[in-house]
Amino acid sequence: MHNETQQPTAILLFGATGDLAHRKLYPALYEIYKKNQAPFAVIGMARRPWDHDRYREYVHSALAENGKEDRNDFLNRFYYYSLDVNNTEAYRGLKDLAERLDREYGLGGNRLFYLALAPEFFGTVTLNLQASGLTETAGFKRLIIEKPFGRDLKSAEALNATIQSVFGENEIYRIDHYLGKEMVQNIQVIRFANPIFESIWNNRYISNVQITASETLGVGERAGYYDRTGALLDMVQNHLLQMTALTAMEPPSRLETEDIRDEKVKVLRSIRPVTVESARRDIVKGQYTKGVLPSGESVPGYREEENVPENSETETFVAAKLFIDNFRWAGVPFYIRTGKRMAVKSTQIVIQFKDVPLNPYTSTFFAQEPNLLVIHVQPDEGLSLKLNAKAFTHKWDSKPITLEYCNNCSDVLGGPDAYERLLGDCLRGDSTNFTRWDEVALSWQFVEGIMTAWKETNTPVRFYPAGSMGPAESDALLARDGFHWWPLTRINKH
């Protein structure tokens, strides 16, 4: 069982001057600090020749303006160490600084290494930490790594072997920030704490499941990275397969880390592998062309973006039909899609229930709609349940109604953001919402099937204009089965 309290910790942050640290990690650490949990000190590392003061200014610039409270105590916990991660000798000075802070702050030798770096450095840094003796410590040692974990199954396995030569599996925290989102964590509660859902959460009552993660943004400054990666590796291999696993998993016998992860692994193992034939039929590879966003802004196509080759075949959109071949889900299609430059920024999971066998209440006024449970992950966090009720007419007409709950619609400040939640979990030693190695390996196995099929058949991208919901082939994927993508709705803020 993990500890319920955070312990005093030295946080050694590699990539301390990068975008992720500035946008997400410093604000998250500040929130953790304000909640007055265990003391910590941070050593930030990057190549820039900064000193502690310059670094503290940078951290301060990442915090929201509106807090007028004194931040000096927080900022004084940040120390800078200029480091070329390939230079093994340079880690010795880092070890001296870590030991000094250990004594000053009474951190008990607890060390959390956060690698906010390009993945090609993960192995190098891990081995250098070991060589310099930084991982030999009286307290705990933990490692947080960001995606992408490898470029394919083979490179992921090699990287994993390197990291596991220094850290045990229970000390490795592979972060997927979607697993820190309130409503993703809520999926299990919605299902397992509500008999009305759990009793019908199967192929007898559910006709299909739709999971969407759409963005209105283009690739922006990430074009160089994105063109090597594409939507399949950037979104499907991690976020979408994780949401699929949480939606489809069996109830764990206990709410313990390994029990929950075991059930997710069973789902990933049950996803029907991709063949060349099924890839052609069930997977859509798309790329945005120039278009107009709903805001009225005209934007260039992917191939016109800076640092993108003009004949790039990199996908900025993927839609796929998956089957989970187990007793609960046999025959139920899971449709997933993700894309950039789409009409709406939204992540949501739609559970569509089957129609009643013979419905006398077919309506002349309203199209009879199926019951839908919608889990809104972002930007709204909440639930909506679509039902049918009698219309206000003298006939027995029915009309659709919606029951809604919103977690973040009021003006009251919401709960912690995903990074704050996950960093807090790691400081407590709770790895439930991080991905275990076998989950990563199974996700790669599935995605590699798609990559291989695309390569073998030389699959071209299907174009869609920026500001739309993806290529026509994505709609055809569902239409063949008599379904359609449900519009991405917002919760009405009453």
N, C-alpha and C positions, 0 to 999 in steps of 0.2 A: 504494500500500500504506500502511496506517495505521502510526503509530508504535507500538512495543511498550511504550514507557515513558510514564509520566505526566509532564507538564511543569509547572513552577511556574505557578500560576494564581490570578488574583483571581476569586472567585465572587461575583457580584452577584445576591442572592436577593430577588426581589420576592414579597411575601406571606409575610414571614419570621415573622409571629406566627400564621400560620394552622395549621389542623389537619394538613395534609399535611407541612408543614415539621417540625412537632413529632413526629408519629408516625413519619415515614419518613426525612426528609432528614437531620436532625441525627444520629440513630443511624448512618445510612449513612456520613456524613462522618467520624464518630468511628472507625468500623471502617477506613476508608481511611487515616485519620491513623495509627492504631495499626500498620498494616502498613508504616508508614514510607516511604510513597511520596512523590512530589515535594511540596514545601511549597506551602501555599495560605493565603490569607486570605479571610475572608468578610465582605461588607457586607450586612447584613440590612436590608430596607426594608419599612415598613408605615406606616400613618397614626398609630399610637399615639405619644405624645410621650415615648418612652423614651430613656434614655441607654445607653452601652455596658454598664455594670454590670448594669442591669436586664435587658438583652437576654441577657447571658452567664448570668444566673441562669435565664432561661427555657430557653436551650439546655441548661444543665446538668440541668434538670428533665426533659428528654426522654431522658436517657441512663439505661441500666439501673442499678439501685442496686448490683448485686453487685460491680462493679469497684472495687477500693480504690486503684487506681493514681492517681498525681497527674494531675489533668486540667487543671491551670492553664495549661500551655503551649497545650493545645488550645483552651481557652476564650478565652485572650487573643488568639487569631487572629480572633475575631468582633467586628465593629464594627457599630454601629447608626446608621441614617440615617433620620430621620422624613420621609416623602415622600407627597405626594398625587400619584399617577401622572399626573393630568391637568395639573398645574402645570409647564409647560415650564421656567420659570425655575429651579425647585428642583433640576433635574438638574445645574445648573452646580456647585453645592456637592458633589454626588455625584461629579462628575468630579474635583474637587480631592482628595477623600478617596481615590478610586481611584488617582490619581497618587502620592499620598503613600505608600500601602501598596505600590504598585509598587516604589518606591525602597527602602522599609524592608525588604521581604521578598525583593527581587530577583526579581520575577515576570516580568520581560522583556516587559511589556505584554500578556501573555496574559489574555484576559477571557472568562469563561463567564457568560452572563446566563441565569438560571433564572426563568421566569415561572410561579410557583405561584399564579396569579391566576385570577379568573373570565375566561373566554375573551373577553368583550367588551372587555377591556383590552389584549389582545395587540397589536393594531394601533397603538393610542395609544402604548404604551410603546416599541414598536419605532421609531416615527417620532421620539419624543422623545429616544431614545438617539442617534439619528443627528443630530438638530438640535443637541444639546448637545456633539457631538464625541466622545462616549464610545466610539463604534464606530470612530473613527479611531485606531488604535493600532499600535504597532510589532510586537506579537506577533499571535497568532491571536485571532479573535473567534468565539464559538459561542453559539447560542441553544437552550435547551431549553424546549419548550412541552408542557403537559399537555393531555389531551383534555378536553372535546370540541373538535375542530377545526372550528368552524362549527356551524350548526344544520341545514344542508342543503348540497347541492352548490354552489349559487350563493354562499351566504355563505362557504363554505370557499374557493371560488375567489377571492373578493374579499379575504379575509383573507390568503390565500397570496400574492396579488399585492402587497399592502402589505408583508408580511414580506420577500418576495424583492426588494423595492426597496432593502432595507438589507443583507440577508444572502444569500449564495449558497446554493443547495440543499445543497451539501456542508458548510455551516456550520449548518444547521438540524437539530435533533435532536427529532423528534416522539416523545415518550415513550409507550410502551404497556408498562406494567409486567409484563404477562403475558410479553412477549418477554424479560424478565430472569429468568424462572423456570427453574430447573435443568432440569426435564423437558421444558419447551417447547423449550429449546435442544438438548435431547437427541434430539428427534424425528429430526433429520437424521442423527445418528450411528447411532441404532437402525436406520434404514432403509438408509443408504448404506454403512455399515461391516459389514453382515451380509447376505451373499449369500442366505441362506435366506429373508430377508424381501424384499429388493429384487427377487428373481426372481419373487416371487408378488404383488408390490404393484400389482395391476392388476385390471381387471374380469373376467379369466378365473378368478381365485381368491378375490376378495373380494366378499361379497354386499352388505354395507352398512357404513357408518362412522357411529358415534354420538359426538357431542361434547357434553358437558354441563358447564355451570358453574352450580352451584346454591348458594344461600346460605340459611342459616337466619334471618339477620337480616331485619328489616323496613327501612323507610326511615329510621326514627329522626329525627335532627335535619336530615337532608338533604331533608325532604319538599318544601320550597319549590322546590329545584333539581330534585328527581326528578320532580315532577309536570309540569314543563315538558319533561322529557327522556324518561323511560320506559325500559324494559329494551332496546328496540330500539336506541336511540342510546347508552345507557349501556354496553351489553355486546356487542350483535351487530355494530354498525358497526365495532368495533375488535377486541376480544379474540377473539370467536368466528370472525370471518372471517380473522383472522391465523392462528389455530390450524388452520383449514380449509386455508389456503394452504400452511402448512408440512407438513401431512399429505399433501397431494395433489401438491406440486410435483415437477418433474422434477429429476434430479440436476444440480447446477450443474457447469459444466465446470471451474471452479476454486473454491476456498473463499475467494473474494474478495467484499468487500461488495457490489459492483454485480452480480456474477454471481448471487449468492444472491437479491438483491432482484428481479432480472430474472425469475427463475423463479417467484417468488411473484406477480409482476404477471401473468404468463401464466395462472396459475390464476384470479386474480380476473377476468381478461378472459373466461375460459371459463365462468364461472358463468352458467347460463341465466337471462336476465332474467325478472323477475316480471311477470305480466299480472294483470288483475283476476280472471280465471278461475283462474289458478294460485294467487293469493293466497287465494282463497276455499277452494280445495281443500288447499293444501299449507302454509298458515301459520296457527298458532294464537296468538291474542292473549288472554292471561289476566290475572286480577287476584285477589289473595288476599282472602278474607273471614276473619272471626274463626275461630279454631281453637285447637288444643292442640298444642304442639310435643312432640317425643319426650321432652324433659326433663320434661314434665308442666306446663309453664308455659302458662297461657291468654293468648292475645294478641289484640288488636283487629284488625279487618279494615282494609284499606288506606284505605277511605273514612272510617274512624273515627280515623285518625291525625291528629295536630295539623298544621295548615296544609294539609290536603288537602280540596278541595271535596267536598261529600257526594255529588255526582253525577259525580265524576271518571271519565273513560273511559281514563285513563292505564294502560298495561299494565305489570304487574310481572313478567310471564312471557311468553316467546316460545318457541314450538317451530316449526321449519320443516324442510321437505324441500328440499334443493338438489340440482341436477344439475350436474356439471362436464362440459361437452360437449367433450371432447377424446379422443384415441385411447386413452389409458390408462384413463380413467374412464367412458367412455360407458355409460350404463345403470345405474351404481352410485348408489343414493341416499345422500346425506350428510344425516344427521339432526342438527340442532343444537337445543339447548334451554338456556335460562337462566331463572332465576327467584329471587324473594326469598321468604322465609318458607317454604322447602321443608323436607322431612323431614331432609335431610342437607346438610352443607356439604362440597362436593366439586367438583373439576374433573378430569375424566378423558376420555380418548379411547379408544373401543372399536373395534377393527377386527374385524369378524366375517367369518370365512372361509366359503366355500361348503361345503356338505356333499359327501361323495364321491358319485359318481353312483349306485352301488348298494352299499348297506352291509349285509353279512351279519350284522354284529354289533349288530343291534337288540336292546335289552336288555329283559328282563322286569322286572328290578329297578330299573334306572335309566333315566331318559329320556336318550336319546343327545343329547349337547350338541355344538354346533358348536365348532370351535377359535376361541378369542378371544385377541387380543393386547390387553391393557389398559395404556395409558400413564397412570399416576397422576401428575397434576400437583400437586395439593394436596388435603388436608393431607399425605397420604403422598406421597413423591416416589419413584417406582420403576416397576417393570414387573411384570405377571403374565401368564403364558401358560397358557391352559386347554387341556388335551389330554384324550384318552380312553385309558384303559389297561384291562387285564383285571381284572375284579373277582375277589376271593378266593372263588370258588365253583367247583364241579366243572363248571359249564356255561361256555360261551364268552360270558359276559356282560361288558359293558364298563362302566367307571365313570369319571366325570370326575375328573381330577387337576389340580393347579395348581402351576406352577413360579413362584417369586417372587423378586424382588430389590428391596430397599428401600434407598434412599440416605440417608434421614434417620430410620431407626427406632432406631438405636443411641443410646447416651447421649453418644457423642462429638459435639461441636458440629459442626453441619452447615456447609455452604459459605456463601458470602455470600448475603445476601437480594437480591431483585430490584433494589431501588433502589441498593444498594451496587454491584452488578455493572454496572448501566447508567450510574451516575455515573462509575464507574471507566473504563468504555468511552469516555464522552464526554471525560474528561480526557486519554485517550490518543488521541482523534481517530478512534475506531473506531465507525462508524455502522451496522454490520451489523444490530444488533438494535433499530434505530429505523425508523420507517416513512417511506418516501420519498413525495413528493407524489403520484406517479401511483397508488400503492397507496391512499392516502387518497381520491383522486378516484374510483377504481373502486369502493371500498367504499361511498362515498356514492351512487354511481349505482345500485348494487344495492338499498341500503336505501331510497333515495328511491322506487324502484319499489313497495316494500311500503307506504311512507307514502301514496303516491298512491292505491294500490288500496284501502287502508283508508278513506281520505277519500271516495273516489268511492262506495264501497258502504256507507259509514257503519257499518263493521264493529263490532259490539258486543264487549265483553270477555266472555270465558268465565270463570266464577268457579271458584275452587278453595279449599278450606279451608286455612288456615295449618297447616303440619305435614304436608302431603301432597306428592306429587311432581308437582303441576300438574293442570290440568283434564282431564276424561275425553277431550276431543277430542285431546289430545296422545297418549294411548295409541292412539286410533283411527287417528291418522295413520300409525302403523307397522303396526297390525293389518291395515289394508287391503292392505298388501304382504306379509302373512304374517310380519311380524317383531314384536318387542316391545322396549321399552327394557330394557337389561340393568341389574340392580340396581347401585347405586354401592357398590362393595365397598372394604373397607380391606385393606391387606396384613397378613397375620398376623405379629405381631412375635414371633419365636421366642425 
